[in-house]
């Protein structure tokens, strides 16, 4: 229902915008120029000192009287005397034309619209190619940043869910902390499947380590990757497409290639999934004390957090990995 109302509103809006003619645009310009020169609220009628119901002869008489007052020959040295006199002639011509006067009376009673259509503004300001490109860059970069923000919030929620599941599996439903390390299995979701022994698994499982308030993802090689709020990739304007492009080009020109993270190839990712699936883990999850090794060094830690985001991201894990390339 809301969609239909939105479509109806847009249809009415488009119809109203398309209804403005060239003559309407002329009236808009005259109204704006008159109020700017003579004061806000000045109308065609008040400037000619006639009533809105004045007849055409009355308007012509008022025009002749006003033209004598505003004639440039009688206002030598007066700023904008020629513009005011010319504007008076155009306004009088509109009010003496029945069709144009009818259009002006409509806006006089209902008000001049604030939004006058893209064609109106484009014909008066005519933005250049540079302005259009800057607008497109800012618009697309802003949209990309909003997408990053949405993905970041989604990753935070996903990480909190996994950390909560891991602690519940390690400490029990009452979440009473247990000293030492506890190895548990947490489901990353997905459809149910059967392992080699015919056991039904609720979804893809991952080994995790709970040690005090810290939760880690246990890699097949025994390394531990921290899983916390810092794991999620925060939104940044530096990672929008334009700034990334500029930064990359500057890096190539200056020869300053910063430290990069080796991307995880699709074959390695798939291999990791296959190794998890081939492990034949039960759905009940195991627990016990293990002695894995945690990644060390800034490069290792950065890579580990990227991998943790990839794993915690569920269906988005390959997309996150590809952005790290």
N, C-alpha and C positions, 0 to 999 in steps of 0.2 A: 504494500500500500504506500509506503514511504517512497519507494522508487517511482511509482506512478505519479505521486504528488510532485516529486522533484522534476520528472520529465515534463509535467504540465507547467510547472513554474518556469523552466528553461524555455519551453515553447512560447509562453507569453512574453518572456523577456526578449527572446530573439525577434518575435513579431513586433514588439514595441521599438526595438533598436532599428529594425529594417524599415519601420514606418516613417522615420525621419527623412524628409526629402531635402533637396538642395536649398529650397526656399526656407525650410525650417532651420537649416544650418545658418542661413543668412540672418534670420531673426535671432538665433542664439547669440551670434557675434554682435549684433546691434544692441541687444539687451545688456550684454556684458560690458561693451564699450560705453554705453550711455550711463550705466550705473557707476562705472569707474570714473567717468569725467564729471558727471553732474551730482553724484551722490547715490548711496545705496537706497534702493526702493524707488528710484525714479522710473516712471513708466513713460511710454510714448504719449499717453494722454496727459499726464501731469506736466510733461515738458512743454507740450503745446498749450497747456492751460485750458483744456476742454474736458468734458465728461466722457466716460466710456460709451455713452449712448449718443454722442454727438453725430449729427448728420454729415454727409460728405461736404456740402457747402460750408458748414460750420468749421470743418477741419481745414478746408482750403483757405478760409478767412483767417483762421488762427495761424496757418502756415505763412501767409503773406506778412502778417504782423510780426511773427517771430523772425522771419528772414530779414526784415528791415533792421531788426535789433542785432542780428548776428552777422550781417554782411561784412566781409573782410575790409571793404573800403571804409566802414565806420568803426572798425576795430583794428586799426593799424598798430602794429607793435604788440598786439595781444597774442599770447602764446596759444597755439592750437586753434586759432580763429578759423582758418580754412577747413580744418578737420570738423569742427562743430557745424559749420555751415553746410558742408557736404553731407554730414550725418543727418541734418535736419531735412534735407531734400529726400534722402532715401526713406526716412521714417514717414514723411508725409505721403510719399508714393505708395508705401505699404498700406497706410490707413485709407487712402482713396481708392485702393483696389479691393473689391468686395471679397474675392477669394483669399488674398493674402491677409486681409484684415480679419477674416474668420479664423485663420490659422493663428494669428497673433492673439486674438481674443481667447483662444483655447489655452495658450500658455500663460496669458495674463490672469486667467481665472484659476488654473490648475498649477501654475508654477513651471519655470523652465527646468527640465530634467537635469539631474546632477550628472548621470552617465549619458552621454550623447552619441555613443557608438564609436567603434574603433575607427571607422572611416573618417569621422569628424576630426578626431585627434590626430590621426595619421596625416590627413591633408594639411593640417596646420603646423604640426611639429616636424613631420617627415624625418624620422630617425635615420641616421646613416648606417652603413654596413658595420662600422665599428661598434656603434651603440647596440645594434641587434646581436652581434657576436658576444659582447659583454653580458647582455641580458641572458642569452642562452647558456653561457658558461655558468653564471651565477645561479640560474634556475636549475640546471641539471646537477650542479654540484650540491645545491641545497637539498634536492630530492635524494641524491645519493647519501648525503649525511643523515637524512631522516631514516633511510633504509638501514644504515649502519646502526643508528640508535635503536631501531626496532629489533634488529638481530642481536644487539648487545643485551637488551632487556630479556629477550627470549633465551639467550645463553645463560644469563644469571639465574633465571627461573629453572632452567634445566639442571644447572649445576647444583642449586639448592635441593632439588628433588633427589638427585643422585647421592649427594652427601647425606641427606636424611635417610635414604634407603640403606646406605652402607652402615651408618651408625645404628639403625634399628636392627639390621642383620647381625651386627657385632655385639651390641649391648642388650638386645631384647626390646620388647615393646615398651618397657618403662624407661628406656634410655638411661640406665644406670652405667656410668663409665666403668670400663674394665682396664686394669693396668696391662701394659705390654701391647704388642702388636696382635691384631686379629685379622686374619685373611677371610674375606667374604666374597660372595658372588652376587653381582647386581645386574638386573635385567635392563638393557638399554631400550627395551620396547621392540616393536616389530611384530610380525605375525608368528604364531606358534609353529614349531617345526620338530622333527624327530631326529635324535642323534643316531649314532651307529648301533647302539644297543636297543633302539626302539623306544627310548624314553621320550616323552613329549616335553619339549622345552618351551617356556612361555615367550621366549624371544631371544635376541642375541645377548649373551651374558659376557660380563667383563669381570676380571679379578681385581679386587680393590683391597687396600690395606687401611685399617683404622688404628691409629696410634694416638691416644689421648684426644685432643681436639683437632688433630690433623687427619686428613683423608687423602690417600694416594691411589693412583691407578697403577696396577702392577703390569708391567710389560712382559712379554714372553721371555726376554733376555734377563729378567730379574731386576731391571731398573724400576724405580718408583717415580711417578710424575705427580706433583702436588695438584690437588683439585680444590680450588677455592674461588672466591670472587675475582681475584687477580688473574685467574686463568682466562676469563672472558676478554675478548679484544674490545677495548673501549672505542667509541666513535671518535674520529679525528678528521678535521678538515684537510690535514696533510695527506690522508689516504683517499681523498676524492680524486677523480680521474684527472682533472686539470693540473692540480698541484703535484700529483704523482708524476704526470708527464713532464712538467717543468723540472722537477727535482731529478728525474732520470736523465733528461737531456743535459742538465748542468753537470751531473756526475760524469757523464761520458765526455763532455767537453773538457772539464777540468781534470779528468782522470782520477777522480776521487770516488772509488767504488767502495762504499761502506761494507761492513760485515753483513753477509747475507745468510739466510737460513736455507739449508738444503731442503728442497721440497720433497715431500713424500710422494713417490710415483704411484700411479693407480695400481700397478702390479703388486707393489709392496703393501698397499692398503688392502687390496683384495686378498693377498697372501695372509695378512694378519687376521682378516675375517675368517679365512678358511681354517687357519690354525686354531682359532677359538672354537669354530664349529666342530672341528675334528677332535677336540679334546674330550668330548663325551661327558660334559659336566651336567650334573643333575640340577633340577630346578630348586631343590631345597637349599643349595648354597652350602659351602664348607666354611669352617672357621678353625683357627689355630694360629700358632705363633710361627712366623717365618722370618728369615733374615735376608731380605732383598737388599739391593744397593740402590741408593738414591742418586739421581743425576747431580753432578757437581760442575761448577764453572759457569760463567755467564752465558756462554754460547749454548751449553747443554741445557741450562735452565730455561732459556728462551725457547729452544726447540721443544723441550718437554712440555711447556705450557701451551705451545701451539698444538702439539699432539693431543694434549688433554682437552682443549677446546674442540678439536676435530672429533674426538671420541664422544664427548659429552653432548655435542651438537646433534646427535641422532641422525636424522635424514640429511642434515646439512654438513655432515662431516667431510665429504669429498669437496663440497663447495668451499669450505673454510680452508682446506689444504691447498686448493688451487689458488686462493688469494694470497697465499704465502709465497708463491713462486716469484 
